[in-house]
Amino acid sequence: MKFKKITAVLAAVLAMSSFGACTDKDKQVQLNPYWLENSQAFTNIDETLTYDVVFEASSSISEMGYDIVYSNGVYTTHLKSAQEGGENIYTYTTALDIQVTYTYKGESAEFTDVIYSETKFNETLKPISSVKTLVSHSPVNTNGGHKKVSDCYASYAYEVKTTYSGKDGASVVTDYADPENPKEVRSETFNASGGNYRYLDNEQLLFALRGVSNSTTSGKLRFYSPFVDELQIVKFTFDDETGAKFDYTENGTAVSKDIAYRPVTLTLSAKNPGATQTAWIAKCTNAQNNANRNILLRLETPLSYNMGKLVYKLNSVTR
């Protein structure tokens, strides 16, 4: 099955989109556990981060021929460690809930798009398994051919399950457009060794940025894209350190902090790299007493058809 661009929102959290991988060589990126207060000594973690997700429309959105608005977006991540089989294992979940409203000639249709993922990996970030479910309503570029509001979007519901055994990976994509009759649309195996690159599951890519040291300015990571059935490479590039004041709640208490961070861009290392995401990652100030734990402070993800972008802003931290 040839997969279409499922949704503008999906591109924002599925990490990278569907283009061919590059074959140049690069050293494997070292990732350190800066998500722990003391990165030099493992301790259990149970951390929840929430973000407000705001839609910023571009000036060209009117070219779609209908109105589309994303609102009430909330993104939540949860990282928890546990011992399994004598090994320290992380379970990392993410969830995006956001309303989308389409309006054409006074007729409106409103939906809640939901994208959920759960990934398990060990202390070295070697993936064990991941599952992603999504329900989305994707804008359709009809070039003026729409006649009613239902022509302005396409509905999708998918589940992606990926498992790893040694250097081998297996992925199954199931279409749940008809919940009573789910259809397996792709089942593939792939080499998850990474070769010259550090291999991660697709759902770990944003999280992995928290493990990059201050001395690292750029690097590449390899991952498997189930929607195009191929290994791909994402390149990240950090800018110089900067800082800003951030207002959020920490364990239920309102705080206002000046936090040093490093902006980082992510893009596919490919001939046609597509859109670039920009994240702000809190800088590690002390590897043994890292109060901000390299959390993601802000994320900007461009939407398809040059409609604008989604901006994720930190709302709360719970540990």
N, C-alpha and C positions, 0 to 999 in steps of 0.2 A: 504494500500500500504506500502511495506517495502522500506524506503528511503535508498539510498546508500550514501556513503561519497561524497557529491555533488562536492566539489572542495577544493583544498589545500588553495586557497585564501579565500573561504567561511569560513573555520574554523578559519581564522585569525580575522574575524570581526563579525561573528555570535556569538562570544564569545565562548561558550563551546560546546562540541560535544555530542555524544550519548552513554551514559553509565548510569547504574542504580544509583539511589539516595541512600544516606545512611540515617539511622534512629536515629543516636545518637542525644542527646539534646544539645542545646547551647543557650546562651542568645541572644536576638535580638541586632544587631549592631546599635549603635546610629550614625546617619549621620547628620552633620552640614553643613550649606550653605557656606563653605569656597570658593566657586566659586564667592562669592560676596566680594567686597573689605572690607566691614564691615559685617561680618557674624552675627552680633548681631542686625542688622537693615535691613529689606528687602528694596532693591532698585531694580528698573527695570534693566534688563541686556539684551544686544544685543551683543553677542560675537561670533566671527568666528576664528577658529584655523585651520591652514593648515599644512600638514606634507608631506615631501617627503618620498616615500616608496621604499626601496631598497631591491633587492633580493640578498641574500648571499647563494650561493649553497654549499652543503656539498660535501665531497670527494666521497661519495657513490652514487651521482646522476647518474654517468655513468652506474650504474647497471640497470637503467630504460630501456636501449637499444635504446634510442633516446634522442635527445637534447631538453631541455625545458628551456626557459628563460623568466623571468618576468622583465618588464622595464617600465619606465615612469610612475611610480605609484604616485598617489596623493590621500591623504585622507583628507577630510574636515569635521569639525564638526561645528554646529551652534546652539547656545543656546539663546533663546529669551523668555522673560516673557511678560505676558499680563494679564489684568483683564478679567475674564469670570465668569458671574453669581456671582459677588461680591467676587471672589476668585482669588488669584494669581496663574496663571497657566504657566508652562514652556512648550515650544515646543522645542524638541531637535532632530536635524537631523544630520545624518552622511552619507557620500558618499565616496566610494572607486572606483577609476577608475585606471585600470592597464592593460598594454598590456601583452599578453602572446604569445610566439612564439614556435611552435613545429617544429622540423626538423628531417627528417628521410631519409637517403640516398639521400641527396641533395634536397629533396622536403620539402617546408616549408608551414606552415599555421599560420597566425597571426590573433589574435582576441583582442578585448577590453572587459575585464571582468568588470562588474559594479555591485556594491552592494549599495543599498540606503535604509535608514531607517528613519522613523519619529515617534517619541514617544511623547506623552503628559502625563504630571504628575503634581501633585500639589506641594505646598511648602514642604510637608513632604516626597516627592518623591513617594507618592502613585500613581501607574500608572492608567491612564484613557484609553489610547488606544495606539496601535502601528501598523505600517505597514512597511513591508520590501519587496523590490523587488530585484531580482538578475538575472543577466545573466552571466553564467560562463561556462568555458570549462575546465573540470577536467581531470587531467592526469590519464591514465589507466595503471595499472600494468599488462601487457599482458604476462609476463614471456617469452618474445621472440617470442610470437605468432603473432606480428604485421607484416603486409606485405606492408602497405603504411601509409603515415602520418596520414590519417583520422582514423586509428586504434589506434592511440596513445592518443586520448582524447574522452571524452563524453560531449555533450552539454546539458545544463540545463537552464530553465527559470522558476522561481517561484515567487509567491506573497504570503505573509503571513500576514493576518490581525488578530489582537487580540484586543478584547474589554473587559472592566471590568465594573461590576456593583456590588457595595458592595464587598462581599467576593467571588463573582463568576467571572470566566473568560471564554471567548469563543474564539476559534481560528479556522480560516479557511485557508487552504493551497490550492492554485490554481496553476495548471501546465500550463504555457504559452509557452510550446515547440512549439505548433502550435498557433500563435497569433490569427488566425481566428477562432479557436475552443478551447478556454481555458477549462480546465477540473478541477473541484473541486475534489481533491484527499483525503482531510481529513477535517472533521468538528467536533470539539470536545469541550466539556465544561470541566472545571476543577475548583478546589478549590484554590482560590488565597489568602487565609488568611495568609499563611506562617507558621502558627502554632508556634513552638518554634523559628522560624527564621524570619528575616526581608524579606518580599517578595518584589521583584522588577521584572519588565519586563526584558526579556533577553537583550533588547537593552539599558538598563540603567546600566548594570553591570560595564563597564569601567568608565562611568561617575561617578558612586557612589563612586569610590575610592577617588575622590576629597573631599568627605564629611567626611572622616575618620580622627579623631583627632590624634595628635602626640602621645598621650598616649596609643592609641590602636595599638597593634602589630599583631593581627590576629583576624579572625572572619569568619563567614559563612553567606551566603545569599542564599535564595531559589528563583527559577525561574521556569517557565514552558518552556519545550523544545517542540515546535510543531512538530519537525521531528521524535521524538520518542514517542510523546504523553505521557509525564510523567513529574512530578515535580522533579527537580534536585537541588543539593546543590553545590555551588562553595565555595571553601575555599580560603581566601587570607591571605598572611603572609608578613608583612613588615620587611625588614632588617634595620640595623642601618642607621642613617642619614649619607649621604656623600654629595659631591658637585662637580660641574664641571662648565666650562665656556660654555655658549651656545650662538651661533650666529644665529640671526633671525631678522625679521623685526617686528616692533611694530607700528601699525597705519601708515605704510608706511615708517617708519624711521629705518635704520639699527641699531641694537644694539648688544652689546657683553656683556653678563652678567655672573657673577659668581652666580649660583643659588644652594642653598641647596635643596636636594631632598631625598626621601626615596624610594629605590627600593622595589617593591612588586611583589610577584608571585601569580598567580591564577591557580588553578587546581580543577577539580571535586573531591568532597568528595565521593569516590566510590571505589569499589574493583579494578576496572580497570580505573584509572583516566585519561589516555591519556596524551596528551602533556601539558606542563606547559607554560603559557605566563608570560612574565616579563615586568612590566611597571615601569617607573620612574615618581613619582608624586612630584611636587614642595612642599616643606614643608611650613606649615603655620608659619609665623614668628611673626605675630601679628593679633589676631582675629578681631581687629577693624581697622587695616590698613594693610591688607594682599595684598601687591603689586602684587605678582605672582599668587594669587588666586588658588593655588593648581592645576595648569594646568598639564596635561599630557605632559611630555617633550620627552619621548621616549617609544616605545613599540616594543617588540620582540615576534614574533609569529611563532612557528615551523610549517613547512608544512608536509603534509602527505608523506608516503613512504620514510621518512628520506631524503628528497630532499634538505633540508636546512631550511632557515627561511626568513621571511620578517621583515625588520627593519624600523619602522616609526620614522622619525626625525623631530622635530618641525621646521617649515619654517617661519610661520608668525602668528601674533596675531593682531586682529582688534576688537576694542571696541568703 
